[in-house]
Each structure stands twice: as C-alpha cells, then as structure tokens.
Amino acid sequence: MAVSRRLRYSLWVGALVVGIGVGAAIKLSRSHSSAANQDSTAAGTWAPGAKAAPAFALRDQNGKAISLASLRGRPVILSFLDPFCRDFCPREASILSQAAKQLGSSNPALVSISVDPWANTQANFRADAAHWGLAPGWRWGVGSHAQLAEVWRRYGVAVLVTHRLIAGVKARYITHTAAAYLIDATGHERALLLYPFGAKDVVDAGKTAFS
C-alpha cells in the first residue's frame, strides 16, 4: 500500500484534532504533549527503493552530528517524540526499544526527532534514559525550532503549540503526530506506523522492511 497525499494530510489533521493530553511542569512554564491515536497496523508501506526517506542533519543529545546520510548502511526506526512527555511518548519509546531488541540481527538504529525544542535539555535526556526503558544507543535529533520544524514538515508530522494560563502560570501545550518510520539500510522508507502500536506490529513490519 502506497502512502498517498490524502494520508499525509490525515497525519496533520489527526494530530491537530485527536490529541490526547499528557503533561508536566518545566521551570516557570508547563509543557503538554499529545499523540494522535490511530489503528495499530502499518498506516503505509513502500516497496524497496520506491521512496527515499527525506534527508535531515541535526545534533544528538550529546552534541554529535546526526544525519540520515550518516546512518546509511543500517536500518533506522525514526520516531517523533517529546523529551519532556511523561505519558504516551515514554510508552511508545519503550515499545520501539523492545521491538529493536526483538529484531536482533537487523540491528536498527533508534532515532527520535524532538517535537519539543524547549525540552531539549540534558536533565530531560538523562531522565528519559533512566525511566523510559530506552535501548542502548538511542539518539535524539535536536536543533533549533526552525531546523526541527523542517524535519517535521518533510515527514508529514504535525506539531501544534498552544498556550494557556493555569493558576497564573503560563502553560505550553504540544500536540503532535506520533509517527514511526521504518527506513531500510539504503535510506528508503519502507513502513509508517502511527501510535498506538505494539512491539509485535513494529517487529512484523521490520522483518519485511529490513530483510
């Protein structure tokens, strides 16, 4: 099944309309992250070599350069998560980590593009590593809002930021498409999954995508 323009559009509309609330305080403001819920099967698949994954060049949580080109030769599970989320994003990250372990010899790289530039702090990354069950080698893609927004756009990921006053405290709410792409070792998109999904869904898609 090929991903059509209609599906790309649904990624945006789904994230903007069907968000589920998740949030916690950060300094003097608050961040609230939401994930668009969809069916737990692959939303789209591509034949080998049919669709090149959009390029990106960012930094990881350790300040090292990370790009799709640098990962060529290795399969990639690419997700879009909020480092400060404390509900749905941790669950998705744990599922992806479990799936990567079960895929074994495929040895996919796990990369998550941040959807919350304001939460890209070492404290948050350390907390995520300690509490989210992240697989060894998990890398975050971070950068300026403009840099990240360009990657979101290229992958059809909607990120909506709104603000509210709660008890006199300015709260930032982030609603985003919870998409995970399986990219093969040649740099081509092979499958798109929309959360919620289980480790088995990822593994089943990965066995085809990464073979």
Sequence and secondary structure as in RCSB ss.txt:
>XXXX:A:sequence
MAVSRRLRYSLWVGALVVGIGVGAAIKLSRSHSSAANQDSTAAGTWAPGAKAAPAFALRDQNGKAISLASLRGRP
VILSFLDPFCRDFCPREASILSQAAKQLGSSNPALVSISVDPWANTQANFRADAAHWGLAPGWRWGVGSHAQLAE
VWRRYGVAVLVTHRLIAGVKARYITHTAAAYLIDATGHERALLLYPFGAKDVVDAGKTAFS
>XXXX:A:secstr
    HHHHHHHHHHHHHS    EEEETTEEEEEEE    SSEEEE  TTSSB    EEE TTS EEETGGGTTS 
EEEEEE TT  SHHHHHHHHHHHHHHHHGGG  EEEEEES GGG  HHHHHHHHHHS   TT EEEB  HHHHHH
HHHHTT  EEEEEEEETTEEEEEEEE  EEEEE TTSBEEEEEESS  HHHHHHHHHHHT 
